[in-house]
């Protein structure tokens, strides 16, 4: 009896929907949907230079856009397991590793968070004072231990010797971001390799390589070979940066089979993935022409920022990423951010206790130029706010 009643309701609803379409109501709903899409849900509003999130606005690539369309129309109704397996195969082939050493997620953030949650079941996380710590702070939000922080050097480098000295029996994981965010600095490859080998004998080492493809020589700087060599190391990568797929959410982890299985127990694995994102990642992965174009534009913008910083009497750290960490001297980064925002230029403000450091991401060249042009007036407004 219940089944028949439900079926009648379904049929009645279908008939009603048909009637609504005939009366023009569906057209109205379509207009409402178009109105919603015009509210700039998928990017910055016109006239806004969005330089605050380390995104790559030159993506997705043309090949990725074509793949996204095909995936949505042909596979949107189906779970994305086959596409996930295809991408895993591609990653495994490039790095000559077993598929069991790879785990995908919706961006690298889930993978990094799962690793932190797994580690904090055994102890505490150790990291530099200044690094991209959002995911390693995930256990704190669940009542877990706070990150143990080691001061950066005077030049804001990660102090590997000090971090190694701080590893004791309470530490279950060391988190290194290389190149580092928000500083943009990169560690010398041999020094990082030596550190990872030594530290991994004491505890798990997590290396976040989100910006690896933006470095001068990506293969030289990756720690993936150490995973292959059997060291207790996890490497995280993402398609959000050079591939321009931040909104499509695809990332991955490379670790031993044992660590991969252990970390996956804290997440949902392939169930978090979607057809469109995977299709875009698959299409982009070997698209060397697009990757070269993206890198060229990012380097062009970075050069513009470095020149403008110097011209305005400021300094900045050397960057191996798609952002620059600017030293405002005795200025306040939050006031500088506010001053830029008044000119519709979005950047980042204060990080922790580093009140005079401001991070600006690279974007479209016209938007980077807007940042460059806004520096003098923003410095002036910053000091007015500080002195008011």
C-alpha positions in Angstrom: 0.0 0.0 0.0 2.8 2.4 0.9 4.7 1.6 -2.4 1.6 2.4 -4.5 1.0 5.6 -2.7 4.6 6.7 -3.2 4.4 5.8 -6.9 1.2 7.9 -7.3 3.0 10.8 -5.6 6.0 10.4 -8.0 3.7 10.3 -11.1 1.7 13.2 -9.8 4.9 15.2 -9.2 6.1 14.4 -12.7 2.8 15.5 -14.2 2.9 18.7 -12.2 6.4 19.4 -13.4 5.3 18.9 -17.0 2.4 21.3 -16.4 4.7 23.9 -14.9 7.0 23.6 -17.9 4.0 24.2 -20.2 2.9 27.2 -18.2 6.4 28.8 -18.4 7.4 28.2 -14.7 10.4 26.2 -15.8 11.6 29.2 -17.8 11.3 31.3 -14.7 13.4 28.8 -12.7 16.0 28.9 -15.5 16.1 32.6 -15.3 16.6 32.4 -11.5 19.4 29.9 -12.0 21.1 32.3 -14.6 20.7 35.1 -12.1 22.4 33.0 -9.4 25.3 32.2 -11.7 25.7 35.9 -12.4 26.4 36.6 -8.8 30.1 35.6 -9.3 30.0 32.3 -7.4 32.8 31.0 -9.5 35.5 33.7 -9.1 36.1 37.3 -8.2 33.7 40.0 -9.1 34.6 42.2 -12.0 37.1 44.9 -11.0 38.5 42.8 -8.1 42.1 41.6 -8.2 42.0 38.4 -6.2 45.6 37.8 -5.1 45.0 36.2 -1.7 44.7 32.5 -2.1 47.7 31.2 -4.2 45.4 30.2 -7.1 46.3 30.0 -10.7 43.7 32.0 -12.7 45.2 30.8 -16.0 43.6 27.4 -15.5 41.9 25.1 -16.1 43.8 24.4 -19.4 41.8 24.1 -22.7 42.4 20.4 -22.6 41.0 20.2 -19.0 37.9 22.3 -19.9 37.1 19.9 -22.7 37.6 16.9 -20.4 35.4 18.5 -17.7 32.5 19.0 -20.2 32.8 15.4 -21.4 33.0 14.0 -17.9 30.0 16.0 -16.7 27.8 15.0 -19.6 28.9 11.4 -20.0 29.8 10.5 -16.4 28.1 12.9 -14.1 25.6 10.3 -13.1 28.1 7.7 -12.1 30.7 7.3 -9.3 34.2 8.3 -10.3 36.1 5.1 -9.4 37.4 4.3 -12.9 38.7 7.8 -13.5 40.4 7.7 -10.1 42.2 4.5 -11.0 43.3 6.1 -14.3 44.9 9.0 -12.5 46.5 6.8 -10.0 48.0 4.7 -12.9 49.4 7.9 -14.4 51.0 9.1 -11.2 52.5 5.6 -10.5 53.9 5.5 -14.0 55.6 8.9 -13.7 57.3 8.2 -10.4 57.9 4.5 -11.0 56.0 3.5 -7.9 53.3 1.0 -7.1 49.7 2.1 -7.2 49.3 1.0 -3.5 51.7 3.8 -2.6 49.2 6.5 -3.8 46.0 7.8 -2.3 43.8 10.5 -3.9 41.7 13.1 -2.2 39.6 16.2 -2.9 42.6 18.5 -3.0 45.7 17.8 -0.8 44.0 19.4 2.3 42.1 16.2 3.2 45.2 14.0 2.8 47.2 16.4 4.9 44.5 16.5 7.5 44.1 12.7 7.6 47.8 12.4 8.1 47.7 14.8 11.0 44.8 13.0 12.6 46.5 9.7 12.2 49.7 11.0 13.7 48.1 12.6 16.7 46.7 9.3 17.8 50.3 8.5 18.6 51.8 11.8 19.8 52.3 15.4 18.8 53.1 17.2 15.5 56.3 19.1 15.2 56.8 21.9 12.7 58.4 25.3 12.0 56.9 28.4 13.6 55.8 29.7 10.3 54.4 27.3 7.7 51.0 26.3 6.2 49.7 24.7 9.3 45.9 24.6 8.6 45.7 20.9 8.1 48.1 20.0 10.9 45.9 22.0 13.2 42.9 19.6 12.4 43.5 17.5 15.5 43.4 20.7 17.7 39.8 21.3 16.5 38.9 17.8 17.9 40.6 18.4 21.2 44.0 17.0 20.2 47.4 18.4 21.0 48.7 21.7 19.6 51.5 21.8 17.1 55.0 22.0 18.7 56.7 24.9 16.9 60.4 25.5 16.3 61.4 29.1 15.5 62.4 29.9 11.9 65.9 31.3 11.3 66.5 35.1 11.3 66.1 35.0 7.5 62.8 33.0 7.9 64.2 29.8 6.6 63.0 26.5 8.2 65.6 25.5 10.8 66.1 21.8 10.0 68.8 21.3 12.6 66.6 22.8 15.4 63.6 20.8 14.3 65.7 17.6 14.3 67.0 18.4 17.8 63.4 18.9 19.0 62.3 15.4 18.0 61.7 13.2 21.1 59.5 10.3 22.1 56.4 12.6 22.2 56.7 13.5 18.6 54.7 11.4 16.1 55.2 13.5 13.0 57.3 16.3 11.6 55.5 18.6 9.0 57.7 20.4 6.4 56.2 22.5 3.6 58.7 22.9 0.7 58.7 25.4 -0.8 57.2 26.9 2.3 54.0 28.9 2.6 53.8 31.8 3.3 57.5 32.6 3.0 57.9 31.1 -0.5 61.4 30.0 0.4 62.8 26.6 -0.6 65.2 24.3 1.2 68.5 23.2 -0.2 67.7 19.7 -1.7 70.6 17.8 -0.1 70.0 19.3 3.3 66.3 18.4 3.2 67.1 14.9 2.0 69.6 14.4 4.8 67.1 15.7 7.4 64.3 13.5 6.1 66.4 10.4 6.2 67.6 11.1 9.8 64.3 12.3 11.1 62.3 9.5 9.6 64.3 7.0 11.7 62.7 8.7 14.7 59.3 9.6 13.5 57.0 10.1 10.5 58.0 13.0 8.2 55.3 14.7 6.1 56.6 16.9 3.2 54.0 19.1 1.6 55.1 19.7 -2.0 52.1 21.8 -3.2 54.4 24.2 -5.1 57.0 21.7 -6.3 56.1 22.2 -10.0 56.8 25.9 -9.6 60.4 25.5 -8.5 63.4 25.8 -10.9 63.9 22.0 -11.0 61.0 20.0 -9.6 62.7 16.6 -9.8 65.6 17.9 -7.8 63.5 19.2 -5.0 61.0 16.3 -4.4 61.4 13.8 -1.6 59.4 11.1 -3.5 62.6 9.1 -4.2 63.0 8.7 -0.4 59.5 7.1 -0.2 60.6 4.7 -2.9 63.7 3.9 -0.9 61.6 2.8 2.0 62.0 5.7 4.4 59.1 6.7 6.8 58.1 9.7 4.7 54.8 10.9 3.2 54.7 13.4 0.3 51.6 15.4 -0.5 50.9 17.0 -3.9 48.0 19.0 -5.4 46.5 20.0 -8.7 45.4 23.3 -7.2 48.5 25.4 -8.0 50.3 25.1 -11.4 47.5 23.1 -12.9 45.0 25.8 -12.1 42.4 23.4 -10.6 41.9 24.7 -7.1 38.1 24.7 -7.5 38.1 21.1 -8.9 39.7 19.7 -5.8 42.2 17.0 -6.7 45.3 16.1 -4.6 47.3 13.0 -3.7 49.6 11.4 -1.2 52.6 9.2 -1.9 53.8 6.9 0.9 54.6 3.4 1.8 51.7 0.9 1.4 51.5 0.6 5.2 51.4 4.3 5.7 48.9 4.8 2.9 46.5 2.2 4.4 46.9 3.6 7.9 46.2 7.2 6.8 43.3 6.2 4.6 41.5 4.8 7.7 41.0 8.5 8.8 39.3 9.6 5.6 36.9 8.5 2.8 39.5 7.9 0.1 38.1 7.9 -3.5 34.6 8.5 -2.3 35.4 12.2 -2.0 36.3 12.5 -5.7 34.2 13.8 -8.6 34.2 13.0 -12.3 34.9 16.6 -13.4 37.9 17.2 -11.2 39.5 13.9 -12.1 38.9 14.4 -15.8 40.6 17.8 -15.5 43.5 16.4 -13.6 44.0 13.5 -16.1 43.9 16.0 -19.0 46.3 18.4 -17.3 48.8 16.0 -15.9 50.9 15.7 -19.1 49.9 19.0 -20.7 53.4 20.4 -20.8 52.4 23.3 -23.1 49.9 24.6 -20.5 52.2 24.0 -17.6 55.0 26.0 -19.3 52.5 28.8 -20.1 51.3 29.0 -16.5 54.8 29.0 -15.1 55.9 31.7 -17.5 53.0 34.0 -16.5 53.5 33.3 -12.8 57.2 34.2 -13.1 56.3 37.3 -15.1 54.0 38.5 -12.3 56.5 37.6 -9.6 59.1 39.7 -11.3 56.7 42.7 -11.5 56.0 42.4 -7.7 59.7 42.1 -6.8 60.6 45.2 -8.9 57.7 47.2 -7.4 58.6 46.2 -3.9 62.1 47.5 -4.4 61.0 50.6 -6.1 58.8 51.5 -3.1 61.6 51.0 -0.5 60.4 47.6 0.7 62.0 44.2 0.6 60.6 40.7 0.0 61.9 37.1 0.4 63.1 35.2 -2.7 60.2 33.0 -3.8 60.0 29.6 -5.5 56.2 29.7 -5.6 53.3 31.7 -7.0 53.3 34.2 -4.2 55.7 36.7 -2.5 56.2 37.5 1.2 56.7 41.2 1.5 58.4 42.9 4.4 56.6 46.2 5.2 59.3 47.3 7.6 57.6 49.0 10.6 54.3 48.8 8.8 51.3 46.6 9.8 50.3 43.9 7.4 46.6 44.0 8.4 46.4 47.8 7.8 48.2 47.2 4.4 45.6 44.5 3.5 42.8 46.9 4.4 44.3 49.7 2.3 44.6 47.3 -0.7 41.1 46.0 -0.2 39.7 49.6 -0.5 41.2 49.6 -4.0 39.6 46.1 -4.7 43.0 44.3 -4.5 42.7 41.3 -2.2 45.9 40.1 -0.4 46.7 38.4 2.9 47.3 40.2 6.2 49.1 39.2 9.3 50.4 35.6 9.9 50.7 34.7 13.5 53.1 37.1 15.2 54.7 38.3 11.9 52.8 41.6 11.9 55.0 43.4 9.3 54.9 40.6 6.7 52.3 40.6 3.9 51.7 37.8 1.3 50.5 38.5 -2.2 49.6 35.8 -4.7 50.3 36.0 -8.4 47.2 36.4 -10.7 46.4 37.6 -14.1 49.0 40.1 -15.2 46.5 43.0 -15.2 45.6 42.2 -11.6 49.2 42.0 -10.6 49.7 45.4 -12.1 46.8 46.8 -10.1 48.6 45.6 -6.9 51.8 47.2 -8.1 50.1 50.5 -8.9 48.3 50.4 -5.5 51.4 50.0 -3.4 52.3 53.7 -2.8 48.9 54.8 -1.7 48.4 51.6 0.3 51.6 52.3 2.2 50.4 55.8 2.9 47.0 54.6 4.1 48.7 51.9 6.2 50.6 54.5 8.2 47.6 56.7 8.6 45.7 53.7 10.1 48.6 52.9 12.4 48.9 56.4 13.7 45.2 57.1 14.1 
